[in-house]
């Protein structure tokens, strides 16, 4: 049995950038009023990214710079 690959391919990191950008534009169509949307897809995709890429992605994505 072959050994498991330790890292995900690079395309998974780069594909998230346009995917989140397109998801933001889709979410703008569900705005009820200024700044309030019924459905904000990038948040859901960010949670999936945290589960897929692991805790290192979450700490880099959601931490604030000092």
Secondary structure by P-SEA (a helix, b strand, c coil): cccccccccaaaaaaaaaaaaaaaaaaaaaccccccccccaaaaaaaaaaaaacaaaaaaaccccc
